[in-house]
Amino acid sequence: MTRINNPMEIFKLLPQTNCKDCNEKTCMAFAVAVFKNKKNLDRCPHLSAEVLEKYGGEVEKPNTIDEDMREAVEYLKNKIPGTDLEEAAARTGSKYDGKKLTLKVMGKDFSVIEDGTLSSDIHVNPWLAVPVLNYVLYSKGRPLSGKWITFRELKGGMERYSLYHQRCEKPLKKIADTYPDLFRDMLDIFNGRRVEGPVDADKAVILYPLPLVPIIVSYLEPEEGLASSLHLFFDETVDENLDLDSLYTLTAGMVIMFDKLAQRHGIPSAHAAG
Ligand code: SF4
């Protein structure tokens, strides 16, 4: 199956004469129609047998993010039956009862069963399942250092910072600005604990989305013309216990969860434009 990522890739295969023999006004319109599965490539009569053979059959479209995530979950779940869950539990700060590994995710039980099935007190979505499975499979089990660093200070963090800021810190600050009960919910619902925090803050809470992956949420309220600020801090060992992509996924998923909680209290989504 040939993978086509966008209509331009189809357009490049066409003669680009805009002859209209395919009943489209232009080759580009035809390329878009093919990409949307409205027309088959062989409706253009001017393509070589070679091109039709390579691209004329079933074309694989790019996955959506959700599809990618679901595929990643299935891929990781398939690795569980070959994994020593007893060893994984000892390494990751989890429990093992002979059949399943259970760890705490934001204070709630999350179990990985020996056949790869997942069960939890909280809603299992791919944004959570992928980091949990990567953590169980690949965490090095490094003890926490107690030294706190930002995402940007992590190896590879600078390159991913823009996306991380857009999907994590920026919307979380918006939620903190508009939903006054956010920090109380972190304490009451998500097993958070108040801490001093590594920088000056009006509110700082430590959360444990995974046992060896604590996150400090540090928030400075707005005052006298100064905007609020919100920063997330990670233990210096974090990238040995969870890969950077999973850390991003986990943090972004956590923010989505807080956003949904705020929306249930009538607050507009922090991910909405503007
Ligand atoms: S028949 Fe082929 S060459 Fe002609 S307009 Fe359609 S796509 Fe372009």
Boltz pocket constraint, residues with backbone or C-beta under 6 A from the ligand:
constraints:
  - pocket:
      binder: B
      contacts: [[A, 14], [A, 15], [A, 16], [A, 17], [A, 18], [A, 19], [A, 20], [A, 21], [A, 22], [A, 23], [A, 24], [A, 25], [A, 26], [A, 27], [A, 30], [A, 43], [A, 44], [A, 45], [A, 46]]
      max_distance: 6.0
